[in-house]
Amino acid sequence: MMFMSYSREHSNTIIKNEHVMRRGIHYKNEVKGVIAPQISSHQSWKENTIHNKNTNLTYSFSRAYTLWDYDRTFQQNAYVSLFNPAQIHQAKIAMQSWADVANISFTEASADSSANILFLNFQRPGNVAGYAYHPNLGSFSPIWINYSFSDNQHPSRLNYGGGVLTHEIGHALGLGHSHAPHGYTQQMSVMSYLSEQDSGANYGQHYLSTPQMYDIAAIQYLYGANLHTRTGDTVYGFNSTSYRDHFTATHASDALIFCVWDAGGNDTFDFSGYKQNQMINLNELCFSDVGGLKGNVSIAADVTIENAIGGSGHDDIIGNHTNNILTGNGGSDQLWGNGGNNTFRYASARDSMTTSPDTIHDFKSGRDKIDLSQLMPSTDRVIFVDRLSFNGQTEMGQQYNEVADITYLMIDFDAQVSECDMMIKFTGRHHFTANDFILSTSLTA
């Protein structure tokens, strides 16, 4: 169906500074509810309801018009220009971020007349950063970016200009705003005007530039999910294998802001390069505090991330219902397997020292494992003892504190000091056996 007239949406620059704490909340029911306001009364480019059929859209950066030709609601004509190379580069990244999550693809048009989406700049003072038009199956939908904004001239994945492009492309695909009437913020949606700080998150003066959990749910409702995105074993964060800059960190100062959509494989959040205290939550539709930011990483509905690697700070790591491998690394970490058959992995004695031990809160003997295989040479023999002898033999002992309801697992590798080299705390009473460990050598009593 062709619209008789264009439906227009725009971005503005209003950022609220009010802080509302709201962390650790599961948003499954809200995601279902937000779809309606984001897509109500708007069309998509899909001419059928077969969600497993790809919708291919064409785009162009090459045609210049006066703004008056397409938007007569402007009070005066505005200066129009073509996108510069930086804008073209970021616009293609933004389109790819939508194509990664939904059953859509984008192809640059060979002729201007064949483009579904046309990107152009206008230049006018004011607080409007961009305009976009909802899908028009009989014609095309222009996206107008206000070149008066410096961030729009040099958009990137962490500045305001990158977010404007992703937001306006969302409109061109059929999405409305998500901040009204329920007040959803940019923590949940790139289609919102409201700052992430309004829901208790904090991006540290950075901006998001990718679809978030509500956007992913809404765009998949319109076009279907992309079930070919990252179907293998994918690492997000440090040592990333995602081939996407917004999922990749290479330095401790790198900021990550993303909601991950992943169609399969055995996947890992690797935040090992950060020194700050982090909260890493592997459950769908939940948020993590990563790299000194707050509520900046999340997992879309129906996505499973199996493994997590913490950094050198005191991290909280929460598993999900699957079989997780959880690695706290340095610091005094708090670990929850949260169901499944989980492995708690240690690569160094410094990962859980006696002065800053980890705590594993829900270890289940016979189901979960403590992986110490990287700590001990295969030639070592490990002995379970009632009391550590500090004689140079690798020994493990355990002790239960009834008052604290804590079981202490103590491990000693050498005879240098009369203090164990490593300690792990477990909530509740446990009696560990060889079956509770993954070792590169034998364990004897």
ZITAWO-V901812 format. One record per helix or strand. SS is the DSSP state (H for helix, E for strand). FROM is the first residue (numbers start at 1). TO is the last residue. If there is no record, write none. Layout:
# ZITAWO-V901812
SS_FROM_TO / SS_FROM_TO
This chain:
# ZITAWO-V901812
E_8_12 / H_28_39 / E_55_60 / H_67_69 / E_79_81 / H_85_101 / E_102_102 / E_104_108 / H_112_114 / E_117_123 / E_128_133 / E_141_146 / H_150_153 / H_160_173 / H_196_199 / E_202_202 / H_213_223 / E_225_225 / E_235_237 / H_245_247 / E_248_248 / E_258_260 / E_268_270 / E_279_281 / E_287_289 / E_294_294 / E_297_299 / E_307_309 / E_316_318 / E_325_327 / E_334_336 / E_343_345 / H_349_352 / E_353_353 / E_356_356 / E_358_360 / E_369_371 / E_382_384 / E_395_401 / E_406_412 / E_422_427 / H_434_436 / E_437_438 / E_443_444
